[in-house]
Amino acid sequence: MFLFWQLSLVLDPPLSRVFAGLALHARHFQGFQVGILHVRDVVYYLAVTYFFLLLATKTMEVKRWE
């Protein structure tokens, strides 16, 4: 997810905006660096955490049934 920012710099506009929005460093981390807490950043990090925890849980369930 750190590489999404680099990808957004080299890709064409439709995909560059998508990758820039998903990048950790671009928009969502800069507020924390200056001490500003935005709700959109907190929601982003909660959504990313939920997604990867869900992905890990589903992977473990699939491996359990093999």
Jmol script that loads the backbone (N, CA, C; Angstrom):
load data "model"
ATOM      1  N   MET A   1       0.816  -1.189   0.000  1.00  0.00           N
ATOM      2  CA  MET A   1       0.000   0.000   0.000  1.00  0.00           C
ATOM      3  C   MET A   1       0.863   1.257   0.000  1.00  0.00           C
ATOM      4  N   PHE A   2       2.125   1.111   0.379  1.00  0.00           N
ATOM      5  CA  PHE A   2       3.016   2.262   0.296  1.00  0.00           C
ATOM      6  C   PHE A   2       3.394   2.556  -1.147  1.00  0.00           C
ATOM      7  N   LEU A   3       3.350   1.551  -1.997  1.00  0.00           N
ATOM      8  CA  LEU A   3       3.725   1.741  -3.394  1.00  0.00           C
ATOM      9  C   LEU A   3       2.607   2.355  -4.231  1.00  0.00           C
ATOM     10  N   PHE A   4       1.406   2.430  -3.701  1.00  0.00           N
ATOM     11  CA  PHE A   4       0.309   3.023  -4.457  1.00  0.00           C
ATOM     12  C   PHE A   4       0.594   4.475  -4.812  1.00  0.00           C
ATOM     13  N   TRP A   5       1.267   5.202  -3.941  1.00  0.00           N
ATOM     14  CA  TRP A   5       1.572   6.601  -4.226  1.00  0.00           C
ATOM     15  C   TRP A   5       2.538   6.705  -5.414  1.00  0.00           C
ATOM     16  N   GLN A   6       3.529   5.834  -5.449  1.00  0.00           N
ATOM     17  CA  GLN A   6       4.469   5.834  -6.570  1.00  0.00           C
ATOM     18  C   GLN A   6       3.773   5.439  -7.874  1.00  0.00           C
ATOM     19  N   LEU A   7       2.856   4.489  -7.790  1.00  0.00           N
ATOM     20  CA  LEU A   7       2.099   4.104  -8.985  1.00  0.00           C
ATOM     21  C   LEU A   7       1.212   5.238  -9.477  1.00  0.00           C
ATOM     22  N   SER A   8       0.662   6.005  -8.572  1.00  0.00           N
ATOM     23  CA  SER A   8      -0.220   7.101  -8.982  1.00  0.00           C
ATOM     24  C   SER A   8       0.547   8.200  -9.699  1.00  0.00           C
ATOM     25  N   LEU A   9       1.841   8.298  -9.448  1.00  0.00           N
ATOM     26  CA  LEU A   9       2.640   9.319 -10.121  1.00  0.00           C
ATOM     27  C   LEU A   9       2.981   8.961 -11.560  1.00  0.00           C
ATOM     28  N   VAL A  10       3.000   7.676 -11.889  1.00  0.00           N
ATOM     29  CA  VAL A  10       3.411   7.269 -13.232  1.00  0.00           C
ATOM     30  C   VAL A  10       2.254   6.819 -14.119  1.00  0.00           C
ATOM     31  N   LEU A  11       1.082   6.596 -13.548  1.00  0.00           N
ATOM     32  CA  LEU A  11      -0.046   6.117 -14.352  1.00  0.00           C
ATOM     33  C   LEU A  11      -0.863   7.277 -14.908  1.00  0.00           C
ATOM     34  N   ASP A  12      -1.723   6.931 -15.854  1.00  0.00           N
ATOM     35  CA  ASP A  12      -2.605   7.922 -16.472  1.00  0.00           C
ATOM     36  C   ASP A  12      -3.710   8.336 -15.507  1.00  0.00           C
ATOM     37  N   PRO A  13      -4.374   9.476 -15.760  1.00  0.00           N
ATOM     38  CA  PRO A  13      -5.329  10.060 -14.806  1.00  0.00           C
ATOM     39  C   PRO A  13      -6.440   9.170 -14.254  1.00  0.00           C
ATOM     40  N   PRO A  14      -7.111   8.321 -14.982  1.00  0.00           N
ATOM     41  CA  PRO A  14      -8.160   7.569 -14.282  1.00  0.00           C
ATOM     42  C   PRO A  14      -7.608   6.660 -13.186  1.00  0.00           C
ATOM     43  N   LEU A  15      -6.545   5.954 -13.483  1.00  0.00           N
ATOM     44  CA  LEU A  15      -5.971   5.051 -12.492  1.00  0.00           C
ATOM     45  C   LEU A  15      -5.128   5.786 -11.455  1.00  0.00           C
ATOM     46  N   SER A  16      -4.543   6.895 -11.834  1.00  0.00           N
ATOM     47  CA  SER A  16      -3.696   7.612 -10.887  1.00  0.00           C
ATOM     48  C   SER A  16      -4.510   8.160  -9.724  1.00  0.00           C
ATOM     49  N   ARG A  17      -5.730   8.596  -9.982  1.00  0.00           N
ATOM     50  CA  ARG A  17      -6.579   9.089  -8.890  1.00  0.00           C
ATOM     51  C   ARG A  17      -7.014   7.963  -7.961  1.00  0.00           C
ATOM     52  N   VAL A  18      -7.246   6.784  -8.519  1.00  0.00           N
ATOM     53  CA  VAL A  18      -7.637   5.640  -7.701  1.00  0.00           C
ATOM     54  C   VAL A  18      -6.485   5.241  -6.777  1.00  0.00           C
ATOM     55  N   PHE A  19      -5.290   5.116  -7.334  1.00  0.00           N
ATOM     56  CA  PHE A  19      -4.140   4.719  -6.522  1.00  0.00           C
ATOM     57  C   PHE A  19      -3.746   5.806  -5.527  1.00  0.00           C
ATOM     58  N   ALA A  20      -3.906   7.066  -5.898  1.00  0.00           N
ATOM     59  CA  ALA A  20      -3.603   8.153  -4.956  1.00  0.00           C
ATOM     60  C   ALA A  20      -4.584   8.138  -3.789  1.00  0.00           C
ATOM     61  N   GLY A  21      -5.822   7.778  -4.047  1.00  0.00           N
ATOM     62  CA  GLY A  21      -6.803   7.695  -2.969  1.00  0.00           C
ATOM     63  C   GLY A  21      -6.573   6.527  -2.034  1.00  0.00           C
ATOM     64  N   LEU A  22      -5.974   5.452  -2.535  1.00  0.00           N
ATOM     65  CA  LEU A  22      -5.705   4.274  -1.720  1.00  0.00           C
ATOM     66  C   LEU A  22      -4.357   4.322  -1.008  1.00  0.00           C
ATOM     67  N   ALA A  23      -3.508   5.240  -1.399  1.00  0.00           N
ATOM     68  CA  ALA A  23      -2.158   5.288  -0.842  1.00  0.00           C
ATOM     69  C   ALA A  23      -2.186   5.676   0.627  1.00  0.00           C
ATOM     70  N   LEU A  24      -1.322   5.044   1.408  1.00  0.00           N
ATOM     71  CA  LEU A  24      -1.236   5.339   2.835  1.00  0.00           C
ATOM     72  C   LEU A  24      -0.586   6.687   3.095  1.00  0.00           C
ATOM     73  N   HIS A  25       0.439   7.005   2.363  1.00  0.00           N
ATOM     74  CA  HIS A  25       1.224   8.192   2.666  1.00  0.00           C
ATOM     75  C   HIS A  25       0.642   9.473   2.076  1.00  0.00           C
ATOM     76  N   ALA A  26      -0.051   9.370   0.985  1.00  0.00           N
ATOM     77  CA  ALA A  26      -0.452  10.555   0.242  1.00  0.00           C
ATOM     78  C   ALA A  26      -1.360  11.481   1.040  1.00  0.00           C
ATOM     79  N   ARG A  27      -2.545  11.093   1.270  1.00  0.00           N
ATOM     80  CA  ARG A  27      -3.531  11.978   1.869  1.00  0.00           C
ATOM     81  C   ARG A  27      -3.813  11.637   3.327  1.00  0.00           C
ATOM     82  N   HIS A  28      -3.775  10.384   3.654  1.00  0.00           N
ATOM     83  CA  HIS A  28      -4.290   9.948   4.952  1.00  0.00           C
ATOM     84  C   HIS A  28      -3.278  10.034   6.087  1.00  0.00           C
ATOM     85  N   PHE A  29      -1.996  10.073   5.775  1.00  0.00           N
ATOM     86  CA  PHE A  29      -0.999  10.094   6.841  1.00  0.00           C
ATOM     87  C   PHE A  29      -0.480  11.494   7.142  1.00  0.00           C
ATOM     88  N   GLN A  30      -0.618  12.406   6.204  1.00  0.00           N
ATOM     89  CA  GLN A  30      -0.061  13.742   6.392  1.00  0.00           C
ATOM     90  C   GLN A  30      -0.760  14.508   7.501  1.00  0.00           C
ATOM     91  N   GLY A  31      -2.016  14.261   7.731  1.00  0.00           N
ATOM     92  CA  GLY A  31      -2.712  14.905   8.835  1.00  0.00           C
ATOM     93  C   GLY A  31      -2.164  14.490  10.182  1.00  0.00           C
ATOM     94  N   PHE A  32      -1.795  13.224  10.306  1.00  0.00           N
ATOM     95  CA  PHE A  32      -1.208  12.734  11.554  1.00  0.00           C
ATOM     96  C   PHE A  32       0.174  13.343  11.791  1.00  0.00           C
ATOM     97  N   GLN A  33       0.911  13.633  10.729  1.00  0.00           N
ATOM     98  CA  GLN A  33       2.249  14.181  10.870  1.00  0.00           C
ATOM     99  C   GLN A  33       2.232  15.585  11.456  1.00  0.00           C
ATOM    100  N   VAL A  34       1.204  16.351  11.140  1.00  0.00           N
ATOM    101  CA  VAL A  34       1.132  17.722  11.658  1.00  0.00           C
ATOM    102  C   VAL A  34       0.247  17.826  12.886  1.00  0.00           C
ATOM    103  N   GLY A  35      -0.312  16.715  13.338  1.00  0.00           N
ATOM    104  CA  GLY A  35      -1.098  16.715  14.563  1.00  0.00           C
ATOM    105  C   GLY A  35      -2.572  16.997  14.385  1.00  0.00           C
ATOM    106  N   ILE A  36      -3.079  16.833  13.176  1.00  0.00           N
ATOM    107  CA  ILE A  36      -4.497  17.057  12.903  1.00  0.00           C
ATOM    108  C   ILE A  36      -5.173  15.708  12.716  1.00  0.00           C
ATOM    109  N   LEU A  37      -6.276  15.513  13.397  1.00  0.00           N
ATOM    110  CA  LEU A  37      -6.991  14.245  13.329  1.00  0.00           C
ATOM    111  C   LEU A  37      -8.296  14.459  12.565  1.00  0.00           C
ATOM    112  N   HIS A  38      -8.356  13.936  11.341  1.00  0.00           N
ATOM    113  CA  HIS A  38      -9.560  14.026  10.526  1.00  0.00           C
ATOM    114  C   HIS A  38     -10.333  12.716  10.634  1.00  0.00           C
ATOM    115  N   VAL A  39     -11.634  12.819  10.596  1.00  0.00           N
ATOM    116  CA  VAL A  39     -12.476  11.623  10.664  1.00  0.00           C
ATOM    117  C   VAL A  39     -12.262  10.752   9.436  1.00  0.00           C
ATOM    118  N   ARG A  40     -12.064  11.364   8.273  1.00  0.00           N
ATOM    119  CA  ARG A  40     -11.871  10.576   7.045  1.00  0.00           C
ATOM    120  C   ARG A  40     -10.619   9.718   7.131  1.00  0.00           C
ATOM    121  N   ASP A  41      -9.568  10.219   7.791  1.00  0.00           N
ATOM    122  CA  ASP A  41      -8.350   9.426   7.933  1.00  0.00           C
ATOM    123  C   ASP A  41      -8.555   8.259   8.891  1.00  0.00           C
ATOM    124  N   VAL A  42      -9.257   8.505   9.968  1.00  0.00           N
ATOM    125  CA  VAL A  42      -9.539   7.432  10.935  1.00  0.00           C
ATOM    126  C   VAL A  42     -10.417   6.367  10.289  1.00  0.00           C
ATOM    127  N   VAL A  43     -11.423   6.785   9.541  1.00  0.00           N
ATOM    128  CA  VAL A  43     -12.297   5.830   8.849  1.00  0.00           C
ATOM    129  C   VAL A  43     -11.505   5.035   7.819  1.00  0.00           C
ATOM    130  N   TYR A  44     -10.595   5.695   7.120  1.00  0.00           N
ATOM    131  CA  TYR A  44      -9.760   4.997   6.140  1.00  0.00           C
ATOM    132  C   TYR A  44      -8.940   3.904   6.813  1.00  0.00           C
ATOM    133  N   TYR A  45      -8.253   4.242   7.905  1.00  0.00           N
ATOM    134  CA  TYR A  45      -7.418   3.245   8.576  1.00  0.00           C
ATOM    135  C   TYR A  45      -8.252   2.132   9.197  1.00  0.00           C
ATOM    136  N   LEU A  46      -9.414   2.444   9.706  1.00  0.00           N
ATOM    137  CA  LEU A  46     -10.300   1.394  10.229  1.00  0.00           C
ATOM    138  C   LEU A  46     -10.791   0.482   9.117  1.00  0.00           C
ATOM    139  N   ALA A  47     -11.112   1.047   7.963  1.00  0.00           N
ATOM    140  CA  ALA A  47     -11.571   0.239   6.833  1.00  0.00           C
ATOM    141  C   ALA A  47     -10.461  -0.666   6.306  1.00  0.00           C
ATOM    142  N   VAL A  48      -9.240  -0.141   6.222  1.00  0.00           N
ATOM    143  CA  VAL A  48      -8.108  -0.951   5.755  1.00  0.00           C
ATOM    144  C   VAL A  48      -7.829  -2.072   6.746  1.00  0.00           C
ATOM    145  N   THR A  49      -7.868  -1.766   8.036  1.00  0.00           N
ATOM    146  CA  THR A  49      -7.650  -2.784   9.059  1.00  0.00           C
ATOM    147  C   THR A  49      -8.722  -3.857   8.998  1.00  0.00           C
ATOM    148  N   TYR A  50      -9.974  -3.446   8.861  1.00  0.00           N
ATOM    149  CA  TYR A  50     -11.076  -4.403   8.770  1.00  0.00           C
ATOM    150  C   TYR A  50     -10.916  -5.294   7.542  1.00  0.00           C
ATOM    151  N   PHE A  51     -10.561  -4.698   6.416  1.00  0.00           N
ATOM    152  CA  PHE A  51     -10.417  -5.468   5.187  1.00  0.00           C
ATOM    153  C   PHE A  51      -9.351  -6.551   5.332  1.00  0.00           C
ATOM    154  N   PHE A  52      -8.195  -6.197   5.866  1.00  0.00           N
ATOM    155  CA  PHE A  52      -7.118  -7.175   5.975  1.00  0.00           C
ATOM    156  C   PHE A  52      -7.386  -8.202   7.070  1.00  0.00           C
ATOM    157  N   LEU A  53      -8.069  -7.825   8.134  1.00  0.00           N
ATOM    158  CA  LEU A  53      -8.458  -8.818   9.133  1.00  0.00           C
ATOM    159  C   LEU A  53      -9.494  -9.791   8.567  1.00  0.00           C
ATOM    160  N   LEU A  54     -10.426  -9.271   7.787  1.00  0.00           N
ATOM    161  CA  LEU A  54     -11.411 -10.129   7.127  1.00  0.00           C
ATOM    162  C   LEU A  54     -10.731 -11.065   6.140  1.00  0.00           C
ATOM    163  N   LEU A  55      -9.783 -10.547   5.379  1.00  0.00           N
ATOM    164  CA  LEU A  55      -9.048 -11.369   4.428  1.00  0.00           C
ATOM    165  C   LEU A  55      -8.262 -12.464   5.136  1.00  0.00           C
ATOM    166  N   ALA A  56      -7.629 -12.150   6.245  1.00  0.00           N
ATOM    167  CA  ALA A  56      -6.878 -13.151   7.002  1.00  0.00           C
ATOM    168  C   ALA A  56      -7.805 -14.213   7.586  1.00  0.00           C
ATOM    169  N   THR A  57      -8.969 -13.793   8.083  1.00  0.00           N
ATOM    170  CA  THR A  57      -9.927 -14.740   8.643  1.00  0.00           C
ATOM    171  C   THR A  57     -10.452 -15.695   7.577  1.00  0.00           C
ATOM    172  N   LYS A  58     -10.792 -15.159   6.428  1.00  0.00           N
ATOM    173  CA  LYS A  58     -11.297 -16.012   5.342  1.00  0.00           C
ATOM    174  C   LYS A  58     -10.225 -16.969   4.841  1.00  0.00           C
ATOM    175  N   THR A  59      -8.994 -16.515   4.798  1.00  0.00           N
ATOM    176  CA  THR A  59      -7.900 -17.390   4.382  1.00  0.00           C
ATOM    177  C   THR A  59      -7.709 -18.527   5.364  1.00  0.00           C
ATOM    178  N   MET A  60      -7.786 -18.231   6.642  1.00  0.00           N
ATOM    179  CA  MET A  60      -7.653 -19.287   7.656  1.00  0.00           C
ATOM    180  C   MET A  60      -8.814 -20.261   7.590  1.00  0.00           C
ATOM    181  N   GLU A  61     -10.018 -19.790   7.302  1.00  0.00           N
ATOM    182  CA  GLU A  61     -11.157 -20.687   7.182  1.00  0.00           C
ATOM    183  C   GLU A  61     -11.002 -21.624   5.996  1.00  0.00           C
ATOM    184  N   VAL A  62     -10.511 -21.107   4.899  1.00  0.00           N
ATOM    185  CA  VAL A  62     -10.313 -21.937   3.701  1.00  0.00           C
ATOM    186  C   VAL A  62      -9.252 -22.992   3.969  1.00  0.00           C
ATOM    187  N   LYS A  63      -8.176 -22.625   4.631  1.00  0.00           N
ATOM    188  CA  LYS A  63      -7.115 -23.590   4.911  1.00  0.00           C
ATOM    189  C   LYS A  63      -7.566 -24.637   5.925  1.00  0.00           C
ATOM    190  N   ARG A  64      -8.470 -24.265   6.811  1.00  0.00           N
ATOM    191  CA  ARG A  64      -8.954 -25.226   7.786  1.00  0.00           C
ATOM    192  C   ARG A  64      -9.783 -26.314   7.104  1.00  0.00           C
ATOM    193  N   TRP A  65     -10.516 -25.975   6.046  1.00  0.00           N
ATOM    194  CA  TRP A  65     -11.388 -26.950   5.386  1.00  0.00           C
ATOM    195  C   TRP A  65     -10.679 -27.738   4.282  1.00  0.00           C
ATOM    196  N   GLU A  66      -9.405 -27.478   4.060  1.00  0.00           N
ATOM    197  CA  GLU A  66      -8.684 -28.256   3.033  1.00  0.00           C
ATOM    198  C   GLU A  66      -8.324 -29.626   3.516  1.00  0.00           C
TER     199      GLU A  66
END
end "model"
wireframe off; spacefill off
backbone 0.3
color backbone group
